[in-house]
Amino acid sequence: MTDSFVLAGKTFNSRLIIGTGKYRSHEEMQRAHKASGAEMVTVAVNRVPLDRATESFLDYLAPEMQILPNTAGCYDAEHAIRTARLAREALETDWIKLEVIGDKVTLLPDNEQTLEAAKVLVKEGFIVMPYFTDDLIMAKKLLDIGCPCVMPLAAPIGSGMGVQNPSNLKIMREQLPDATIIVDAGVGVPSDAAIAMELGADAILMNTAIAEAKDAAQMATAMNYAVKAGRLSYLSGRMPKRLYASASSPIEGAIK
Amino acid sequence: MKVLINGETKEIAEEINLAELLERFSLSAARVAVELNKEVVRKKDWNSITIRDADKIEIIHFVGGG
């Protein structure tokens, strides 16, 4: 079954987007990327060390992958905008995962600064994929100013806590039926990914859950299945929840 | 003259352009980007921009991230 999703005119067959951070080795990352089936990977923008020669990290990414640079580590709109511009110049891509952090301990997004940065970057022609708190009104504002998707968190970055507020995601899905919603951050295990997809997310972005697994490639495979399973479940329409039992076998006709 | 590169103060004796500065640090132009005083400098302009005293330069590349 083909169930691709389109973002900014580009078609993706995988609804799993994965990161490149925290892996114990480049080889482990490559095995995990392959196992995940992902077609888009995030990378971070960072100062080049001046005291030693460095190899290009990008050489370890499969050439067919869509590279999505992020603005991680930025605490205000100005730094995020500058980082996005540098990423575009280096990679010759308009794609940017916009991340403006509001607090070092929780790494929760600064929604106000995110919106400010998104406005500027959209006007400059960027394909802005904004990470933000799972808030419907903020999602509407981000879509209104021209973001092609919204990326609400499931839980704090790297926490592995899973979807903390399923109602918010469900409401966002129901109120924004045409929007592309990508759950970003907080997934810990495949069941978390499946829950987010069952709630109607179009895709999921994750990093730590795979990179910090004891067997990253195997976890990437599991996440691949979970995203697919959750998506199929959402499309299938779940049975209603009932407080009491409903027999699966005929009640009448049992021997007496 | 003194310039600030990636937050580090560096002494530069002679007049050089941005391309020459990057060569000095053995940085290949591929997949690196440069910002001069908070404005991105296009690769095609690296040869024509001369470094000045007190310039603030940021040179970035890519690392693993989520």
Boltz contact constraints between the chains, C-beta under 6 A:
constraints:
  - contact:
      token1: [A, 19]
      token2: [B, 66]
      max_distance: 6.0
  - contact:
      token1: [A, 20]
      token2: [B, 64]
      max_distance: 6.0
  - contact:
      token1: [A, 21]
      token2: [B, 64]
      max_distance: 6.0
  - contact:
      token1: [A, 21]
      token2: [B, 65]
      max_distance: 6.0
  - contact:
      token1: [A, 21]
      token2: [B, 66]
      max_distance: 6.0
  - contact:
      token1: [A, 42]
      token2: [B, 65]
      max_distance: 6.0
  - contact:
      token1: [A, 42]
      token2: [B, 66]
      max_distance: 6.0
  - contact:
      token1: [A, 43]
      token2: [B, 62]
      max_distance: 6.0
  - contact:
      token1: [A, 43]
      token2: [B, 65]
      max_distance: 6.0
  - contact:
      token1: [A, 44]
      token2: [B, 63]
      max_distance: 6.0
  - contact:
      token1: [A, 44]
      token2: [B, 65]
      max_distance: 6.0
  - contact:
      token1: [A, 45]
      token2: [B, 60]
      max_distance: 6.0
  - contact:
      token1: [A, 46]
      token2: [B, 63]
      max_distance: 6.0
  - contact:
      token1: [A, 47]
      token2: [B, 6]
      max_distance: 6.0
  - contact:
      token1: [A, 48]
      token2: [B, 59]
      max_distance: 6.0
  - contact:
      token1: [A, 48]
      token2: [B, 61]
      max_distance: 6.0
  - contact:
      token1: [A, 50]
      token2: [B, 25]
      max_distance: 6.0
  - contact:
      token1: [A, 53]
      token2: [B, 26]
      max_distance: 6.0
  - contact:
      token1: [A, 56]
      token2: [B, 31]
      max_distance: 6.0
  - contact:
      token1: [A, 57]
      token2: [B, 62]
      max_distance: 6.0
  - contact:
      token1: [A, 57]
      token2: [B, 63]
      max_distance: 6.0
  - contact:
      token1: [A, 58]
      token2: [B, 31]
      max_distance: 6.0
  - contact:
      token1: [A, 58]
      token2: [B, 62]
      max_distance: 6.0
  - contact:
      token1: [A, 70]
      token2: [B, 65]
      max_distance: 6.0
  - contact:
      token1: [A, 72]
      token2: [B, 65]
      max_distance: 6.0
  - contact:
      token1: [A, 85]
      token2: [B, 40]
      max_distance: 6.0
  - contact:
      token1: [A, 86]
      token2: [B, 33]
      max_distance: 6.0
  - contact:
      token1: [A, 86]
      token2: [B, 35]
      max_distance: 6.0
  - contact:
      token1: [A, 86]
      token2: [B, 40]
      max_distance: 6.0
  - contact:
      token1: [A, 86]
      token2: [B, 60]
      max_distance: 6.0
  - contact:
      token1: [A, 89]
      token2: [B, 33]
      max_distance: 6.0
  - contact:
      token1: [A, 89]
      token2: [B, 40]
      max_distance: 6.0
  - contact:
      token1: [A, 90]
      token2: [B, 31]
      max_distance: 6.0
  - contact:
      token1: [A, 90]
      token2: [B, 32]
      max_distance: 6.0
  - contact:
      token1: [A, 90]
      token2: [B, 33]
      max_distance: 6.0
  - contact:
      token1: [A, 207]
      token2: [B, 66]
      max_distance: 6.0
